[in-house]
Amino acid sequence: MGRTTLVMGASGFVGSHVVRHLVERGDTVRVWTRPSSATRPFEEFDVEHHTGELTDDAALRAAMDGVDGVHYCIVDARPSLRDYAPLWTTNVHGLRHALDAALATTVPKFVFCSTVGTIARVPKWQLANEELPHNWAHLGGEYIKARIAAEQLVLEYVTEHGLPAVVLNVSTPFGAPDYSGTPHGGMVAAAAMGKLPFVMPGSMEFVGVQDVARAFLLAEEKGRAGERYIISERFIPWKDLIDVAASVGGVAPPTKQISARTLLIAGAIGDLKRPFSKKDPRLTKAAARLAHIQSATDHSKATRELGWEPAPTELAVKRAALFYTGKDPDLVASL
């Protein structure tokens, strides 16, 4: 019999691509979504549907019963909120229910989607790796604090309960299809259509979403329990990727580059308004920092232990730009 694998968060950008790769591998794929989640990202595939909230322990156990692996891609990635309680509810408290269900059903491998936001910052002449302790939670705001807490929770279940879990520290992904409408994907779309007014400052770690999905399958097969693996292609200036997107769209790239100082000022204004507003702020100071604060990372551990070899991120940006501008899907798939 073939493998049966559960993807939690299958309606999201990363989760939907993990589903795609598992189906292509020949797995029987189960998907876990909330009742309100969109199904468009995976509706083309024949999958088993499991729907519920993360507090529904019986439903979680039913979804995990008999599977060969769980790919956990559920995350609330909103760094700018009026009330941060939902961020902790999803990223930490809900995760605990899923981990308990994985223990109860003796899941053989639990692959957890974390972020490079839990990787340390280092001097510009160095590369950050998985072994260095985190050192900038005070700058990252509640989003980073919640992601750190989530990752630590997973690792605690490994050491204290024997859960065979692997952590993937995933950077900002690009690619196609993107039915979930990611914010960074929106910038690529706007650039490809000549509608992006300015370029973000600095550089970040980026990766193609197809390479992220491949990393999940490799981690399920080869990843060591309790280990963290950086899943990022390389450190790239925002401007370089925006220029790629504009060239695919046949338009001129934006010439104005917003400064980090301007972003921080806008974020500070958002922080001042947040306690008195009925809406989530468009930007906070912590969120503004995330656009340019992280260090370049070293993904050699993932290459060495998992056999993960990412393609250039520019290729994923080209796919995304073609997708957003409605180009021939066969052309997107051929890249």
C-alpha positions in Angstrom: 0.0 0.0 0.0 1.1 3.6 -0.6 1.7 6.3 1.9 -1.0 8.3 3.6 0.1 11.8 4.5 -1.7 14.7 6.3 -1.1 18.3 5.4 -2.4 20.8 7.9 -2.9 24.3 6.6 -3.4 23.0 3.0 -5.2 26.2 1.9 -2.1 28.3 2.5 0.7 29.0 0.0 3.2 26.6 1.4 0.7 24.0 2.4 -1.0 23.8 -1.0 2.4 23.2 -2.7 3.2 20.5 -0.2 -0.1 18.9 -1.2 0.8 19.2 -4.8 4.1 17.4 -4.3 2.7 14.7 -2.2 0.0 13.9 -4.8 2.7 13.8 -7.5 4.7 11.4 -5.3 1.6 9.1 -5.3 0.5 9.6 -1.7 -3.0 9.4 -0.4 -3.3 12.9 0.9 -5.4 14.1 3.7 -5.9 17.9 4.1 -6.8 19.7 7.3 -8.5 23.1 7.0 -10.8 25.3 9.1 -14.5 25.4 8.1 -13.9 28.9 6.6 -10.7 28.0 4.7 -10.6 28.3 0.9 -10.3 25.0 -1.1 -9.2 26.6 -4.4 -5.5 26.0 -3.7 -6.0 22.2 -3.7 -9.4 21.6 -5.4 -7.8 20.1 -8.5 -6.5 17.1 -6.5 -8.3 14.1 -5.1 -7.7 14.5 -1.4 -9.4 13.4 1.8 -10.9 16.4 3.6 -10.7 16.8 7.4 -12.2 20.1 8.7 -12.2 21.5 12.2 -10.7 24.0 14.6 -7.4 23.2 16.3 -9.2 22.9 19.6 -11.1 19.9 18.3 -9.0 17.1 19.7 -11.2 14.3 18.5 -11.1 15.6 14.9 -7.4 16.1 15.1 -6.8 12.5 16.2 -9.2 11.2 13.4 -7.2 13.1 10.8 -3.9 11.8 12.0 -5.0 8.2 12.6 -3.0 5.8 10.5 -0.9 8.4 8.6 2.7 8.0 7.7 3.5 11.6 8.2 2.1 15.0 9.1 3.2 18.2 7.4 2.2 21.1 9.7 1.9 24.4 7.7 -0.6 26.3 9.8 0.6 29.8 10.7 -0.8 33.2 11.5 1.8 35.3 9.8 0.3 38.8 10.5 2.9 41.0 12.1 0.6 44.0 12.5 -2.5 43.5 14.6 -4.6 45.6 16.9 -5.0 42.5 19.2 -2.2 39.9 19.2 -4.2 37.3 21.1 -5.3 35.4 17.9 -1.6 35.2 16.8 -0.8 33.2 20.0 -4.0 31.2 19.8 -3.2 29.9 16.4 0.6 29.7 16.4 1.1 28.3 19.9 -2.0 27.2 21.8 -3.6 25.5 18.7 -0.3 23.9 17.9 -0.2 22.2 21.3 -3.5 20.4 20.5 -2.0 19.2 17.2 1.2 18.0 19.0 -0.9 16.1 21.6 -2.9 14.5 18.8 0.3 13.4 17.0 1.5 11.8 20.2 -1.8 10.1 20.8 -1.8 8.6 17.3 1.9 7.8 17.3 2.6 9.8 14.1 5.8 8.5 12.5 7.1 11.9 11.5 5.9 15.4 12.1 7.4 18.1 9.9 6.8 21.6 11.3 6.9 24.8 9.3 8.8 27.4 11.2 10.6 30.5 9.9 14.0 32.0 9.4 12.6 34.7 11.8 13.7 32.3 14.6 17.3 32.3 13.3 19.8 34.5 15.0 21.2 37.8 13.6 24.9 37.9 12.9 27.4 40.5 11.6 27.2 41.3 7.9 30.3 39.3 7.1 28.9 36.1 8.6 26.2 33.7 7.8 23.6 32.7 10.4 23.0 29.0 11.0 20.7 26.8 13.1 23.0 26.4 16.0 23.1 30.1 17.2 20.7 31.2 19.9 18.1 33.8 18.9 19.1 37.3 19.8 16.5 39.8 18.5 13.1 38.9 19.9 12.9 42.4 21.4 13.0 43.8 17.9 10.7 41.4 16.1 7.5 42.1 18.0 4.7 39.6 19.0 4.9 37.8 15.7 8.5 36.7 16.1 8.0 36.0 19.8 5.0 33.7 19.0 7.0 31.9 16.3 9.9 31.4 18.7 7.5 30.0 21.3 5.9 27.7 18.7 9.3 26.3 17.6 10.4 25.8 21.2 7.1 24.0 21.9 7.8 21.5 19.1 11.3 20.9 20.3 10.0 20.4 23.8 7.7 17.6 22.6 10.7 16.0 21.0 12.9 16.0 24.1 10.2 15.5 26.7 7.7 13.2 24.9 9.7 11.6 22.1 7.7 13.1 19.2 9.6 12.5 16.0 9.4 16.1 14.8 11.6 18.0 12.4 11.7 21.9 12.2 12.0 23.7 8.9 13.1 27.3 9.1 11.5 28.6 5.9 12.2 32.0 4.4 9.9 34.2 2.3 8.7 32.0 -0.6 7.7 33.0 -4.1 6.2 30.9 -6.9 3.0 29.8 -8.7 0.2 29.1 -8.3 -0.5 31.5 -5.5 -4.2 31.3 -4.8 -3.8 32.5 -1.2 -2.7 35.9 -2.2 0.5 36.4 -0.1 1.6 40.0 0.6 5.0 39.5 -0.9 3.4 37.8 -3.9 1.2 40.9 -4.2 4.3 43.0 -4.6 5.6 40.8 -7.4 2.1 41.0 -9.1 2.1 44.8 -8.8 5.6 45.0 -10.2 4.8 42.7 -13.1 1.8 44.9 -14.0 3.7 48.2 -13.5 1.7 49.2 -10.5 4.2 49.0 -7.7 5.0 52.6 -6.5 8.3 51.9 -4.7 10.8 49.2 -3.8 11.3 47.9 -0.3 14.7 48.7 1.3 17.4 46.2 2.0 17.7 42.5 1.4 16.0 39.4 2.8 16.3 35.6 2.6 14.1 34.2 -0.2 13.2 30.9 -1.7 11.1 29.3 -4.3 7.9 27.6 -3.0 8.5 24.5 -5.0 11.8 24.1 -3.3 10.1 24.6 0.1 7.6 21.8 -0.8 10.4 19.5 -1.8 12.1 20.2 1.5 9.1 19.0 3.4 9.2 15.7 1.6 12.9 15.3 2.2 12.5 16.2 5.8 9.9 13.6 6.2 12.2 11.0 4.7 15.6 12.0 6.0 15.2 14.7 8.7 16.5 13.9 12.2 14.0 14.4 15.1 14.7 17.5 17.1 16.8 19.1 14.3 16.2 22.5 12.6 16.9 23.0 8.9 17.2 26.4 7.2 15.1 26.3 4.0 16.2 29.4 2.1 17.9 29.9 -1.2 19.9 33.1 -0.4 20.0 36.7 0.7 18.7 38.9 -2.1 18.0 42.6 -2.4 14.3 43.4 -2.8 15.1 45.5 -5.8 16.6 42.6 -7.7 13.5 40.5 -7.5 11.2 43.4 -8.3 13.3 44.1 -11.4 12.8 40.4 -12.5 9.1 40.7 -12.0 8.9 43.9 -14.0 10.9 42.4 -16.9 8.5 39.4 -17.1 5.6 41.8 -17.3 7.3 43.9 -19.9 7.1 47.1 -17.8 9.6 49.5 -16.3 10.5 48.7 -12.7 9.7 51.3 -10.0 12.5 53.8 -9.6 11.6 55.1 -6.1 13.0 53.1 -3.2 11.5 53.7 0.2 14.0 54.1 3.0 14.2 51.9 6.1 13.8 55.1 8.2 10.6 56.0 6.4 9.2 52.5 7.0 10.1 52.7 10.7 8.4 56.1 11.0 5.2 54.8 9.4 5.4 51.8 11.7 5.8 54.0 14.8 2.7 56.0 13.7 0.8 52.7 13.4 1.9 51.7 16.9 0.6 55.0 18.3 -2.8 54.6 16.7 -3.1 50.8 17.4 -4.6 51.1 21.0 -7.3 53.5 19.8 -8.2 52.0 16.4 -10.9 49.5 15.6 -8.9 48.2 12.7 -5.6 46.4 12.4 -2.8 48.8 11.6 -1.3 48.6 8.1 2.2 48.7 9.6 3.9 48.6 13.0 7.4 49.3 13.9 8.2 45.7 14.5 6.7 44.7 11.2 8.7 47.4 9.4 11.9 46.0 10.8 11.1 42.5 9.5 11.5 43.9 5.9 15.2 44.5 6.4 16.5 43.3 9.7 17.4 39.6 9.2 20.9 38.2 8.4 22.0 36.1 5.5 21.8 32.4 6.3 23.6 29.2 5.6 21.4 26.4 4.3 24.2 23.9 4.0 22.9 21.7 6.7 19.7 21.0 4.7 21.9 20.3 1.7 24.2 18.0 3.6 21.6 16.0 5.6 18.4 16.2 3.4 19.9 16.5 0.0 18.1 19.7 -0.6 19.3 21.8 -3.5 17.3 24.9 -4.2 17.0 26.6 -7.6 17.6 30.3 -8.0 14.8 32.4 -6.4 14.6 34.5 -9.6 13.1 31.5 -11.4 10.3 31.3 -8.8 9.7 35.1 -9.2 9.4 34.6 -12.9 6.8 31.9 -12.4 4.9 34.1 -10.0 4.9 37.1 -12.3 3.7 35.0 -15.2 0.9 33.6 -13.0 -0.2 36.9 -11.6 -0.3 38.5 -15.1 -2.4 35.6 -16.5 0.2 34.2 -18.9 0.0 30.7 -20.4 -0.1 28.2 -17.4 2.0 25.7 -19.5 4.7 28.4 -19.7 4.6 28.8 -15.9 4.9 25.1 -15.4 7.8 24.8 -17.9 10.0 27.1 -15.9 
